[in-house]
Amino acid sequence: MMAAGAAQLIALVAVIIAVGVTAQVLSDRFQLPSIIFLISAGILLGPEGLGFITQETFGLTGLSAIVGLSVAIIVFEGAFHLRVDKLREAPAATLRLVTLGAAIAFVATTAVVRFALGVEWLVAGLIGALLVATGPTVIAPILEVVPVRDRVATALDTEGIVNDVTAAILAVVLFEAIVTETTAPGELVALFATRLGVGVVVGALVAGIVYYALRYIDLSPGNAPQNARLLVLAGALIAYGGANYVRTEAGVAAVAVAGILLGNADVPYEEEITDFKGDVTLVVLSFVFIALAALLRFDNLVQLGLGGLVVVAAVMFVIRPALVLLSTVGDRFEWNERVFMSFVGPRGIIPASVATLFAVELANEGMTAAANTLVGTVFLVILATVVLEGGFARQIAEKLDVIPMRVLIIGGGKVGRALAERLEDRGENVVLIENDDEVVEIARNAGHTVHIGDGTDTDVLRSAGAENARIVVAATGDDDANLLVAQLAESKFSPETILARANNPDNVDAFEELGVRTVSSVLATAQAIDNYIERPALANWMGEIGRSGDVQEIEVTSEEMAGVTVREIGPELPGGSLIAVVARDGETQVPDADFTLQVGDRVTIIGNRDDVRTAMRQFNPN
């Protein structure tokens, strides 16, 4: 019997690992969060499906240990990716998202759970704390499908990473309060301080030992990367187990602290460690979601009734929009970006894994009703937010028009910043590349997204997003650097448009002979001055482009515009816009009233900024 039981358990473990790998493959294939496939597989294998896995499969004690170690690895990986330099690069609103926004989410969700489901305040607080976390594992697939502006992606990514860690630590304290029946505010503060204090001390100690071993101990040159990976994994598990041994439920704080310190310590073999942790996390995630399925009963979801739906609706349509809109007030985010961020807050790995761990332990303590409410509510919110927000993110983005053209500007000086300002005011996604620390600080203080590095380096261009850029502009004060950037962009990335600044007008012909479209700073300045002398009215209006006035070129894709004359289109355009130029087959002309448009023509529209934008959508609805 023992042999048969062991063989069955081994086969089950193999199936769980296969499920995790399959979920990841499907996630990459369909650009959806892997949690969708993991939950589906868990339900299929669990008691509500085929019944291969139940609470008795591993035993409640064994299941608690397995899920606990899995949570340690998951939290450690999330903390390892929390980089201080990235936080400094993030928009100011990001800090408010992870402080003010997190506080709003916790308090509001706790209140809704308390009154909608009628549970005790501490249980409601535990659920509220877990549902603060979004998470990079569910945000990243959405941002792969929806290439939003860097400032939006950075804010969502950072929010997910930070809130994963803070939500887990807060949930630990509230769970311990439930188990120990602690309700007095002073005792709760002491409970938090004790768990956090033990976690900080143990996590810092383990991180220091691991860092010293990685940096100063010979790990055997032939197998150093492998030994480094195993050492970091062992450190995460020791931090978790050691902190829990000193003080129950302090382990999550310990692995979070160890992960943050090691992730920011410039450890050797960092890339290999990151890849390895990702693979290990993939395996343990499978166990977590299978365990969740083993605890989940559809009866528990049904018992939540209307209250459960109220919680889901409040989290998605009231609390999330409120915290995003309040956190992004006064920043550079446009209204449509703020609305998009309001509807991209899927819950994922941390809420599911920590909820599973606590549900098992609550069941061990005989608190079955609390365990069922915890699992049912968290699962319902995860399923609703991941399916609706993850599945319809692209459609939401297109409806809100938040997918911009990516523009790389190499050189964050006065010219680069002025150009970035104009393009961003038009709604483009602009990234400046600059390696001068003082210039970087000036550009960031002005609200621009800046990638630090040498723009003549192919790897720097690639990491800044050159592979997805439609326009690359070399705008440094060095003509040699501008020429090299233009040639690298053409040969390595092939964007639609490459422009270079020529500081010396004598270099213009040489640049253009090499196929680089060039703008001379000297000649452009002279021409602008001449315009003010000869054409002052036009020059004054051109100075308003990007503010009240605008000039835009758009390709005609609408079939309704094909075969229609300019005379017929005129009355249909917004009153403050008109067609100035049409390009067809390489030839450009000012069209007369009888000129007939065709699909593929490139139309230049001139006029009031808002009217020009409206007219563009008439010619090209996409």
Backbone torsions as a table, in degrees:
resi	resn	phi	psi	omega
1	MET	NA	-41.6	179.9
2	MET	-62.1	-43.2	-178.9
3	ALA	-63.9	-43.0	179.9
4	ALA	-64.3	-41.2	178.9
5	GLY	-64.0	-40.9	179.8
6	ALA	-65.9	-42.0	179.6
7	ALA	-63.0	-38.8	-180.0
8	GLN	-66.4	-40.1	-179.7
9	LEU	-66.8	-40.4	178.2
10	ILE	-63.4	-43.3	178.5
11	ALA	-61.6	-38.5	179.8
12	LEU	-65.4	-42.4	177.9
13	VAL	-61.8	-41.6	178.7
14	ALA	-61.4	-40.5	178.8
15	VAL	-64.3	-41.8	-179.4
16	ILE	-62.1	-44.0	178.3
17	ILE	-63.4	-42.2	178.4
18	ALA	-62.1	-37.9	177.7
19	VAL	-61.7	-44.1	180.0
20	GLY	-61.6	-44.3	179.6
21	VAL	-64.7	-44.0	179.7
22	THR	-62.4	-41.5	178.8
23	ALA	-60.3	-40.9	-179.3
24	GLN	-68.0	-40.1	178.3
25	VAL	-62.8	-45.2	179.0
26	LEU	-65.3	-37.2	178.0
27	SER	-60.6	-46.3	179.0
28	ASP	-67.1	-37.2	-176.7
29	ARG	-67.6	-43.1	-174.5
30	PHE	-103.5	3.4	178.6
31	GLN	54.2	46.4	176.9
32	LEU	-125.7	153.1	178.2
33	PRO	-57.9	135.2	-178.0
34	SER	-62.7	-21.8	-178.5
35	ILE	-60.0	-29.8	178.5
36	ILE	-61.1	-46.5	-177.5
37	PHE	-74.4	-33.9	179.3
38	LEU	-67.3	-43.7	178.9
39	ILE	-64.6	-42.4	179.7
40	SER	-60.7	-44.5	179.4
41	ALA	-65.8	-38.4	179.5
42	GLY	-63.0	-42.8	178.0
43	ILE	-63.5	-40.7	-179.4
44	LEU	-62.4	-41.0	-177.5
45	LEU	-83.6	-19.1	-174.8
46	GLY	-80.7	-173.8	-175.5
47	PRO	-65.0	-21.8	177.3
48	GLU	-84.8	-5.5	178.4
49	GLY	-117.4	-115.3	-177.3
50	LEU	-78.8	-14.9	176.7
51	GLY	76.7	18.4	178.5
52	PHE	-67.8	-29.1	-175.7
53	ILE	-127.1	129.3	175.8
54	THR	-133.2	-179.4	178.6
55	GLN	-63.1	-24.8	-177.5
56	GLU	-85.0	-9.3	-175.6
57	THR	-58.5	-49.7	179.1
58	PHE	-102.9	-9.4	-172.1
59	GLY	80.3	145.3	-175.8
60	LEU	-62.5	-37.4	179.3
61	THR	-67.9	-46.2	179.0
62	GLY	-64.4	-39.5	179.7
63	LEU	-64.6	-40.1	178.6
64	SER	-61.2	-42.7	179.9
65	ALA	-65.9	-43.9	-178.7
66	ILE	-63.3	-47.9	-178.8
67	VAL	-67.0	-37.1	178.8
68	GLY	-60.4	-46.9	178.3
69	LEU	-66.5	-35.3	177.2
70	SER	-64.0	-43.9	177.9
71	VAL	-60.9	-39.3	179.1
72	ALA	-58.7	-44.9	-179.2
73	ILE	-67.4	-41.2	-178.6
74	ILE	-65.1	-46.0	179.7
75	VAL	-65.6	-39.6	-179.9
76	PHE	-61.7	-43.3	-179.7
77	GLU	-64.1	-43.0	178.0
78	GLY	-61.0	-42.4	179.5
79	ALA	-67.9	-34.4	-179.5
80	PHE	-62.3	-29.0	-179.4
81	HIS	-88.0	-1.7	-179.1
82	LEU	-84.0	93.0	-174.9
83	ARG	-96.4	130.8	-178.3
84	VAL	-62.9	-39.6	-179.3
85	ASP	-64.9	-33.3	176.8
86	LYS	-68.4	-35.3	177.2
87	LEU	-63.8	-37.7	179.1
88	ARG	-67.6	-31.7	-179.5
89	GLU	-78.1	-20.6	-174.0
90	ALA	-68.9	153.7	177.7
91	PRO	-60.0	157.5	-179.0
92	ALA	-58.6	-33.3	-179.0
93	ALA	-62.5	-24.4	-179.0
94	THR	-63.4	-40.5	177.4
95	LEU	-60.5	-39.5	178.7
96	ARG	-70.3	-32.9	178.0
97	LEU	-62.4	-39.0	-176.0
98	VAL	-91.0	-0.9	176.3
99	THR	-118.3	-77.2	179.1
100	LEU	-59.2	-47.0	-178.6
101	GLY	-61.9	-44.3	179.5
102	ALA	-63.8	-39.6	179.1
103	ALA	-64.0	-42.8	178.2
104	ILE	-61.6	-45.3	-178.9
105	ALA	-60.7	-44.3	-177.7
106	PHE	-65.5	-52.2	-176.0
107	VAL	-65.1	-47.4	-176.5
108	ALA	-66.9	-43.8	179.8
109	THR	-65.0	-40.7	177.8
110	THR	-58.7	-45.3	-179.2
111	ALA	-63.8	-43.7	-179.3
112	VAL	-63.8	-44.5	179.3
113	VAL	-62.6	-42.0	-178.6
114	ARG	-59.7	-47.6	-173.9
115	PHE	-87.6	-27.9	-180.0
116	ALA	-79.1	-34.3	-176.6
117	LEU	-108.7	-11.8	176.2
118	GLY	70.8	24.7	179.8
119	VAL	-88.7	169.9	178.8
120	GLU	-66.1	156.6	-177.0
121	TRP	-58.9	-41.1	-177.4
122	LEU	-67.3	-39.2	176.8
123	VAL	-65.7	-41.7	177.1
124	ALA	-62.3	-40.2	178.3
125	GLY	-64.7	-38.5	177.7
126	LEU	-62.0	-45.6	178.1
127	ILE	-65.2	-42.4	178.9
128	GLY	-61.0	-40.9	179.4
129	ALA	-63.8	-44.1	-178.8
130	LEU	-65.7	-34.8	-176.7
131	LEU	-82.8	2.3	169.9
132	VAL	-68.3	-35.3	-171.6
133	ALA	-75.2	131.2	168.2
134	THR	-95.8	-87.6	172.1
135	GLY	122.0	137.7	-178.4
136	PRO	-64.8	-26.5	-177.7
137	THR	-69.7	-21.7	176.0
138	VAL	-104.8	-22.6	177.8
139	ILE	-76.5	-42.3	-174.8
140	ALA	-55.9	-47.6	179.3
141	PRO	-61.2	-32.3	178.1
142	ILE	-67.3	-43.3	-178.8
143	LEU	-71.4	-20.4	172.9
144	GLU	-69.1	-37.3	-178.1
145	VAL	-82.6	-32.4	-177.0
146	VAL	-117.6	93.8	-177.9
147	PRO	-77.0	76.4	-178.4
148	VAL	-75.4	175.1	177.6
149	ARG	-58.7	150.6	-176.8
150	ASP	-58.5	-37.3	-178.2
151	ARG	-64.6	-34.1	178.3
152	VAL	-71.5	-46.2	-179.7
153	ALA	-62.2	-43.0	-179.9
154	THR	-62.4	-43.1	-179.9
155	ALA	-63.3	-44.3	-179.1
156	LEU	-68.5	-41.6	178.3
157	ASP	-62.0	-49.8	-177.3
158	THR	-64.1	-41.7	177.4
159	GLU	-57.8	-44.3	-178.8
160	GLY	-63.6	-44.1	-177.4
161	ILE	-67.1	-48.2	-177.2
162	VAL	-66.4	-47.0	-176.3
163	ASN	-67.9	-28.2	174.0
164	ASP	-55.3	-47.4	-175.6
165	VAL	-72.6	-50.2	-176.6
166	THR	-65.3	-38.2	179.8
167	ALA	-64.7	-40.1	179.9
168	ALA	-63.9	-43.2	-179.2
169	ILE	-66.3	-44.4	179.1
170	LEU	-62.6	-40.0	-180.0
171	ALA	-64.3	-36.4	179.0
172	VAL	-59.5	-45.5	-178.7
173	VAL	-63.5	-45.4	-178.8
174	LEU	-67.0	-36.1	176.5
175	PHE	-62.5	-45.1	180.0
176	GLU	-63.2	-36.0	177.4
177	ALA	-64.3	-37.7	178.0
178	ILE	-64.7	-46.9	-176.4
179	VAL	-66.4	-39.5	-177.7
180	THR	-91.1	0.5	180.0
181	GLU	57.1	42.8	177.9
182	THR	-91.4	126.5	-179.1
183	THR	-129.2	-22.6	-178.6
184	ALA	-65.7	134.9	-178.3
185	PRO	-54.2	-43.4	-179.5
186	GLY	-62.7	-40.5	179.2
187	GLU	-67.5	-35.7	178.0
188	LEU	-65.3	-41.8	177.6
189	VAL	-62.6	-43.3	178.7
190	ALA	-62.9	-39.3	178.7
191	LEU	-62.4	-44.5	179.1
192	PHE	-63.7	-46.9	-177.5
193	ALA	-63.1	-39.9	-179.0
194	THR	-65.3	-50.9	-178.9
195	ARG	-63.3	-44.2	-179.8
196	LEU	-66.7	-41.3	-179.7
197	GLY	-61.7	-47.9	177.9
198	VAL	-61.4	-42.4	179.9
199	GLY	-61.7	-43.0	-180.0
200	VAL	-63.6	-46.1	-177.6
201	VAL	-64.4	-51.4	-178.3
202	VAL	-65.6	-44.5	180.0
203	GLY	-61.7	-43.3	179.2
204	ALA	-65.9	-39.8	179.6
205	LEU	-63.6	-47.6	179.3
206	VAL	-63.9	-43.2	179.1
207	ALA	-60.4	-41.0	178.9
208	GLY	-63.3	-42.9	-180.0
209	ILE	-65.4	-45.2	-179.7
210	VAL	-63.9	-43.0	179.1
211	TYR	-61.3	-44.7	179.7
212	TYR	-61.2	-42.8	-179.3
213	ALA	-65.0	-41.7	-179.8
214	LEU	-67.6	-36.8	-172.9
215	ARG	-86.6	-36.5	-167.6
216	TYR	-121.1	-8.4	179.9
217	ILE	-104.2	136.9	179.2
218	ASP	-68.7	111.5	-178.4
219	LEU	-91.0	16.4	-177.2
220	SER	75.3	102.0	-172.6
221	PRO	-50.1	-38.2	-176.9
222	GLY	-67.1	-33.3	-177.1
223	ASN	-118.7	21.1	-174.9
224	ALA	-58.1	-47.4	179.7
225	PRO	-59.1	-42.6	179.8
226	GLN	-64.7	-44.9	-179.8
227	ASN	-64.9	-35.6	177.9
228	ALA	-64.1	-42.1	179.3
229	ARG	-62.1	-46.2	-178.5
230	LEU	-66.8	-36.9	179.6
231	LEU	-63.3	-43.7	179.7
232	VAL	-66.2	-41.7	178.0
233	LEU	-61.9	-45.0	178.4
234	ALA	-62.1	-39.4	178.8
235	GLY	-61.2	-41.9	179.2
236	ALA	-62.3	-44.2	-178.4
237	LEU	-69.6	-38.3	178.5
238	ILE	-66.5	-40.7	178.2
239	ALA	-59.7	-43.6	-179.5
240	TYR	-65.9	-52.3	-178.1
241	GLY	-65.4	-41.4	-178.5
242	GLY	-65.0	-44.2	179.8
243	ALA	-65.9	-39.4	178.0
244	ASN	-65.5	-31.9	178.9
245	TYR	-69.2	-39.9	179.0
246	VAL	-70.5	-44.8	-178.8
247	ARG	-149.2	121.8	-176.2
248	THR	-55.0	139.9	177.9
249	GLU	64.7	20.8	173.8
250	ALA	-93.1	-4.9	-174.4
251	GLY	-65.3	-37.3	-179.3
252	VAL	-63.1	-43.3	177.5
253	ALA	-62.6	-37.8	-178.5
254	ALA	-64.8	-47.0	-179.1
255	VAL	-69.1	-31.7	176.8
256	ALA	-64.2	-45.7	179.6
257	VAL	-64.6	-45.6	179.5
258	ALA	-60.9	-41.4	179.8
259	GLY	-64.9	-43.4	-180.0
260	ILE	-63.4	-45.7	-177.4
261	LEU	-65.0	-45.6	-179.2
262	LEU	-70.2	-35.8	179.8
263	GLY	-65.4	-22.9	-178.9
264	ASN	-108.4	11.0	-172.6
265	ALA	-102.0	5.8	179.5
266	ASP	55.2	55.7	-178.2
267	VAL	-77.8	152.2	176.1
268	PRO	-65.2	153.2	176.0
269	TYR	59.1	34.6	-175.7
270	GLU	-61.0	-40.7	-178.7
271	GLU	-64.3	-43.1	179.1
272	GLU	-65.0	-39.2	179.3
273	ILE	-64.0	-43.6	-179.2
274	THR	-61.9	-45.5	179.6
275	ASP	-63.3	-41.8	-178.2
276	PHE	-65.2	-45.1	179.9
277	LYS	-61.5	-37.6	178.1
278	GLY	-61.7	-40.7	178.9
279	ASP	-67.1	-42.9	179.5
280	VAL	-65.2	-41.4	179.4
281	THR	-61.0	-37.3	178.3
282	LEU	-58.3	-42.1	-179.1
283	VAL	-68.7	-47.3	-176.2
284	VAL	-69.5	-28.4	175.7
285	LEU	-60.1	-36.7	178.8
286	SER	-60.1	-43.9	179.0
287	PHE	-63.6	-40.9	-178.1
288	VAL	-61.4	-45.9	-175.2
289	PHE	-77.3	-28.3	172.1
290	ILE	-66.3	-41.0	177.8
291	ALA	-62.8	-41.3	177.7
292	LEU	-59.4	-42.8	179.7
293	ALA	-64.5	-35.9	179.6
294	ALA	-65.8	-29.6	179.9
295	LEU	-86.6	-21.8	-171.0
296	LEU	-81.4	132.4	171.9
297	ARG	-125.1	133.6	178.5
298	PHE	-60.7	-26.7	176.9
299	ASP	-60.8	-34.8	179.4
300	ASN	-65.6	-38.7	177.9
301	LEU	-66.6	-41.5	179.8
302	VAL	-64.3	-38.5	-179.8
303	GLN	-64.9	-26.0	176.0
304	LEU	-63.8	-31.6	174.6
305	GLY	57.5	-144.5	-178.7
306	LEU	-63.4	-31.3	178.9
307	GLY	-59.8	-39.7	178.3
308	GLY	-63.6	-41.7	178.3
309	LEU	-66.6	-35.0	177.0
310	VAL	-63.0	-42.6	178.7
311	VAL	-61.2	-47.0	-180.0
312	VAL	-60.3	-48.4	-178.6
313	ALA	-62.6	-40.8	-179.6
314	ALA	-65.5	-44.1	-179.1
315	VAL	-62.6	-44.3	-173.9
316	MET	-80.4	-42.0	-167.1
317	PHE	-109.7	-8.0	179.7
318	VAL	-122.2	-58.6	-172.9
319	ILE	-68.0	-49.4	-179.0
320	ARG	-61.2	-51.4	177.4
321	PRO	-58.6	-40.3	-177.5
322	ALA	-63.0	-46.2	-176.5
323	LEU	-69.5	-35.0	178.4
324	VAL	-69.1	-46.9	-177.8
325	LEU	-64.1	-37.9	178.1
326	LEU	-71.0	-37.5	-176.7
327	SER	-73.7	-24.3	-175.4
328	THR	-103.4	10.6	178.0
329	VAL	-62.8	131.7	174.8
330	GLY	80.1	1.9	178.0
331	ASP	-94.5	-175.6	-176.2
332	ARG	-81.4	-0.3	-180.0
333	PHE	-66.9	134.8	176.0
334	GLU	-80.5	163.7	-175.4
335	TRP	-59.2	-44.0	-177.9
336	ASN	-66.5	-31.5	175.8
337	GLU	-67.6	-40.3	179.1
338	ARG	-65.1	-39.0	177.8
339	VAL	-66.6	-41.9	178.2
340	PHE	-60.0	-46.4	178.5
341	MET	-61.6	-30.3	178.8
342	SER	-65.2	-28.3	-178.3
343	PHE	-107.5	18.7	173.9
344	VAL	-126.8	81.3	176.6
345	GLY	-141.6	50.6	-178.1
346	PRO	-65.5	139.7	174.9
347	ARG	-90.3	151.8	-173.8
348	GLY	-152.0	-115.2	-163.5
349	ILE	-64.7	-51.8	-175.6
350	ILE	-64.2	-49.5	177.5
351	PRO	-56.6	-42.4	-178.2
352	ALA	-67.5	-46.8	-175.2
353	SER	-69.8	-46.1	-179.3
354	VAL	-69.0	-37.8	176.9
355	ALA	-61.8	-39.4	178.0
356	THR	-62.8	-46.0	179.6
357	LEU	-59.1	-47.9	-176.5
358	PHE	-71.0	-33.5	178.4
359	ALA	-64.4	-41.1	177.5
360	VAL	-61.7	-44.5	-177.0
361	GLU	-71.8	-34.7	175.0
362	LEU	-65.0	-39.1	176.8
363	ALA	-63.3	-39.2	176.9
364	ASN	-61.8	-31.6	-180.0
365	GLU	-85.1	0.5	179.6
366	GLY	84.4	8.8	-179.9
367	MET	-94.3	65.0	-173.9
368	THR	-65.4	-40.9	-178.4
369	ALA	-62.8	-43.3	178.4
370	ALA	-64.5	-40.1	179.5
371	ALA	-63.0	-43.3	-179.2
372	ASN	-65.8	-41.1	178.1
373	THR	-64.7	-41.7	179.4
374	LEU	-60.1	-53.6	-178.0
375	VAL	-63.9	-45.8	-176.9
376	GLY	-62.6	-45.3	-177.6
377	THR	-67.9	-47.8	-179.5
378	VAL	-62.4	-43.8	179.4
379	PHE	-61.7	-42.7	-177.5
380	LEU	-63.8	-43.3	179.4
381	VAL	-67.0	-42.5	178.4
382	ILE	-59.3	-50.1	-176.9
383	LEU	-61.1	-45.3	-177.8
384	ALA	-66.2	-45.7	-176.0
385	THR	-71.5	-39.4	-178.6
386	VAL	-69.1	-45.1	-177.9
387	VAL	-68.4	-48.5	-175.2
388	LEU	-76.0	-49.6	-176.7
389	GLU	-77.2	-37.3	177.0
390	GLY	-74.5	-41.6	-176.4
391	GLY	-72.3	-30.0	-176.0
392	PHE	-111.8	14.6	-177.5
393	ALA	-59.8	-41.7	-178.6
394	ARG	-63.7	-44.2	-179.6
395	GLN	-65.4	-39.7	177.4
396	ILE	-62.5	-43.5	-178.9
397	ALA	-63.4	-41.9	-179.9
398	GLU	-67.6	-38.4	179.2
399	LYS	-64.9	-37.7	-179.0
400	LEU	-87.8	-6.8	178.7
401	ASP	57.9	56.7	-179.0
402	VAL	-112.7	10.4	178.0
403	ILE	-99.2	100.8	-173.2
404	PRO	-94.3	172.8	170.9
405	MET	-78.8	136.8	178.3
406	ARG	-89.5	129.7	178.4
407	VAL	-124.2	127.2	174.2
408	LEU	-102.4	127.8	175.3
409	ILE	-117.7	116.2	179.0
410	ILE	-92.1	114.1	-175.6
411	GLY	116.2	109.1	-177.0
412	GLY	-99.1	21.3	178.0
413	GLY	-71.6	-164.2	-175.4
414	LYS	-61.8	-40.3	179.4
415	VAL	-66.3	-47.8	-179.4
416	GLY	-61.4	-42.1	-179.1
417	ARG	-69.2	-39.5	179.3
418	ALA	-63.6	-42.3	178.0
419	LEU	-65.1	-43.9	179.1
420	ALA	-59.8	-40.4	180.0
421	GLU	-60.8	-44.0	-178.8
422	ARG	-67.6	-43.6	-179.0
423	LEU	-66.2	-41.5	179.9
424	GLU	-67.0	-35.1	175.7
425	ASP	-63.8	-24.0	177.1
426	ARG	-87.3	-4.2	177.6
427	GLY	97.1	12.1	-179.6
428	GLU	-82.9	158.0	178.0
429	ASN	-95.6	100.1	-172.3
430	VAL	-107.0	132.9	174.3
431	VAL	-122.4	123.3	174.5
432	LEU	-90.5	140.9	173.9
433	ILE	-114.0	123.3	-175.7
434	GLU	-152.0	143.8	-179.9
435	ASN	-115.6	0.9	177.5
436	ASP	-90.6	119.2	-173.9
437	ASP	-58.4	-39.5	-178.6
438	GLU	-67.2	-42.1	179.0
439	VAL	-67.6	-38.5	177.6
440	VAL	-58.9	-45.2	-179.2
441	GLU	-63.3	-42.1	179.1
442	ILE	-61.6	-45.8	-177.9
443	ALA	-64.8	-41.0	-179.8
444	ARG	-68.6	-38.2	177.4
445	ASN	-63.1	-27.1	176.9
446	ALA	-80.9	-2.6	175.9
447	GLY	94.0	9.9	-178.9
448	HIS	-86.5	153.4	172.5
449	THR	-84.2	122.9	-175.3
450	VAL	-124.0	130.6	174.3
451	HIS	-104.3	122.6	-176.4
452	ILE	-82.4	128.7	177.1
453	GLY	157.2	175.8	179.6
454	ASP	-89.2	115.6	-176.6
455	GLY	-65.9	-12.4	176.8
456	THR	-87.0	2.9	179.1
457	ASP	-98.3	124.7	-177.7
458	THR	-58.4	-41.4	-179.2
459	ASP	-64.2	-37.0	178.4
460	VAL	-66.4	-43.9	177.1
461	LEU	-59.4	-43.3	-178.3
462	ARG	-65.5	-45.5	-178.3
463	SER	-67.0	-23.8	177.6
464	ALA	-82.0	-7.9	176.6
465	GLY	106.5	23.1	-177.0
466	ALA	-63.2	-28.1	-178.5
467	GLU	-66.3	-23.6	180.0
468	ASN	-108.6	5.2	-176.7
469	ALA	-80.9	138.6	174.0
470	ARG	-92.0	-25.6	-179.0
471	ILE	-133.8	133.9	173.7
472	VAL	-123.6	127.1	-179.2
473	VAL	-120.8	121.4	175.1
474	ALA	-93.7	107.0	-170.7
475	ALA	-126.0	30.4	179.3
476	THR	-80.1	175.2	177.4
477	GLY	-87.9	6.8	-177.7
478	ASP	-116.0	113.9	-177.3
479	ASP	-63.7	-37.9	179.1
480	ASP	-61.9	-42.5	178.8
481	ALA	-65.3	-40.6	-179.7
482	ASN	-63.9	-41.1	178.7
483	LEU	-64.9	-42.7	180.0
484	LEU	-64.2	-42.3	178.4
485	VAL	-59.8	-45.4	-179.0
486	ALA	-61.4	-43.2	-179.8
487	GLN	-67.8	-40.2	177.9
488	LEU	-63.6	-44.0	-179.2
489	ALA	-61.2	-41.7	-179.4
490	GLU	-67.0	-44.2	-173.8
491	SER	-79.7	-31.2	-173.9
492	LYS	-100.3	-31.5	-170.4
493	PHE	-125.4	-22.8	176.1
494	SER	50.8	57.6	174.4
495	PRO	-70.0	166.3	-179.2
496	GLU	-63.7	-39.6	-175.4
497	THR	-134.4	133.7	174.7
498	ILE	-126.4	127.0	179.3
499	LEU	-127.0	144.3	178.9
500	ALA	-129.3	143.2	175.2
501	ARG	-90.1	129.4	175.2
502	ALA	-107.1	111.3	-179.3
503	ASN	-75.4	-31.7	176.9
504	ASN	-103.0	116.5	-177.1
505	PRO	-60.3	-22.0	178.8
506	ASP	-68.3	-16.3	-178.2
507	ASN	-88.8	-8.6	-174.5
508	VAL	-59.8	-48.8	-178.2
509	ASP	-61.9	-40.8	-179.5
510	ALA	-64.0	-41.6	178.4
511	PHE	-61.7	-47.7	-174.9
512	GLU	-70.9	-26.9	174.5
513	GLU	-64.7	-27.3	177.4
514	LEU	-88.9	7.8	176.2
515	GLY	83.7	16.9	-179.0
516	VAL	-101.1	120.9	175.7
517	ARG	-68.9	128.1	-167.6
518	THR	-128.0	142.5	173.7
519	VAL	-122.3	122.8	179.3
520	SER	-87.6	125.3	179.3
521	SER	-59.6	-41.8	-177.5
522	VAL	-66.8	-49.8	-177.8
523	LEU	-66.6	-36.9	179.5
524	ALA	-64.7	-40.5	178.3
525	THR	-65.0	-43.9	179.1
526	ALA	-61.9	-41.3	-179.9
527	GLN	-65.8	-39.5	179.2
528	ALA	-63.4	-41.5	178.5
529	ILE	-64.9	-40.9	178.6
530	ASP	-63.4	-36.9	177.6
531	ASN	-61.4	-41.0	179.1
532	TYR	-66.8	-27.9	178.5
533	ILE	-78.2	-48.5	-173.4
534	GLU	-91.8	-32.3	-174.1
535	ARG	-133.8	62.3	-172.9
536	PRO	-60.4	-39.2	-178.8
537	ALA	-63.7	-46.8	178.9
538	LEU	-64.5	-41.0	-179.5
539	ALA	-62.9	-41.7	178.1
540	ASN	-63.3	-40.7	179.5
541	TRP	-67.8	-41.2	179.0
542	MET	-61.1	-31.3	178.2
543	GLY	-66.0	-18.9	-179.9
544	GLU	-91.2	-4.0	-178.8
545	ILE	-60.8	132.4	-177.0
546	GLY	95.6	-13.3	176.5
547	ARG	-113.4	-91.0	179.2
548	SER	-87.5	-31.6	-179.9
549	GLY	-107.9	164.0	-179.4
550	ASP	-157.4	152.6	172.5
551	VAL	-132.1	123.0	-177.7
552	GLN	-135.0	145.2	175.0
553	GLU	-111.3	133.4	-175.8
554	ILE	-140.4	143.4	176.7
555	GLU	-81.6	137.7	178.4
556	VAL	-79.0	116.3	177.3
557	THR	-119.5	-16.3	-177.5
558	SER	-73.9	125.5	177.8
559	GLU	-64.6	-26.3	-179.6
560	GLU	-67.0	-22.8	-179.6
561	MET	-89.8	-13.5	-179.0
562	ALA	-72.9	135.2	178.8
563	GLY	77.9	12.0	-178.7
564	VAL	-107.6	139.3	-179.1
565	THR	-84.1	162.1	177.7
566	VAL	-61.7	-35.4	179.1
567	ARG	-60.9	-40.0	-178.4
568	GLU	-75.7	-32.1	-177.9
569	ILE	-75.6	-35.5	-174.4
570	GLY	-44.1	-54.9	-177.8
571	PRO	-64.7	-19.9	-178.3
572	GLU	-84.1	-16.6	-179.6
573	LEU	-79.1	152.4	174.7
574	PRO	-55.8	148.0	-171.6
575	GLY	-58.9	-28.3	-177.5
576	GLY	-96.0	26.1	-179.6
577	SER	-142.1	156.8	176.1
578	LEU	-155.9	159.9	178.3
579	ILE	-81.7	123.3	-178.3
580	ALA	-100.7	-43.2	-174.1
581	VAL	-143.8	146.8	174.0
582	VAL	-128.3	131.5	177.3
583	ALA	-110.1	132.6	179.5
584	ARG	-146.4	127.3	177.7
585	ASP	54.3	39.8	176.1
586	GLY	83.5	-4.1	179.3
587	GLU	-110.0	139.4	-178.3
588	THR	-116.7	137.2	179.9
589	GLN	-148.2	156.5	171.1
590	VAL	-85.7	115.0	-172.0
591	PRO	-76.6	145.0	172.1
592	ASP	-88.2	179.7	-174.0
593	ALA	-64.0	-24.2	-176.9
594	ASP	-96.2	4.3	179.2
595	PHE	-66.7	130.9	-177.5
596	THR	-102.2	127.4	-178.5
597	LEU	-80.0	153.3	175.3
598	GLN	-131.2	156.5	173.1
599	VAL	-62.8	132.3	-177.8
600	GLY	103.6	-18.1	174.2
601	ASP	-62.3	149.0	173.9
602	ARG	-108.7	116.1	-173.3
603	VAL	-103.8	130.2	173.9
604	THR	-98.7	122.8	-177.2
605	ILE	-110.8	136.2	-178.4
606	ILE	-126.5	144.4	177.2
607	GLY	150.5	-156.7	177.6
608	ASN	-62.3	140.7	-172.6
609	ARG	-56.0	-52.3	-177.2
610	ASP	-65.5	-38.1	179.7
611	ASP	-67.9	-36.9	177.5
612	VAL	-62.4	-42.7	179.4
613	ARG	-61.9	-41.7	178.6
614	THR	-64.7	-42.3	-179.7
615	ALA	-64.1	-37.7	179.6
616	MET	-57.6	-40.6	-179.3
617	ARG	-68.4	-24.8	176.7
618	GLN	-69.6	-37.9	179.7
619	PHE	-80.9	-33.0	-177.0
620	ASN	-140.6	91.9	-175.3
621	PRO	-60.4	-19.1	-177.2
622	ASN	-93.2	NA	NA
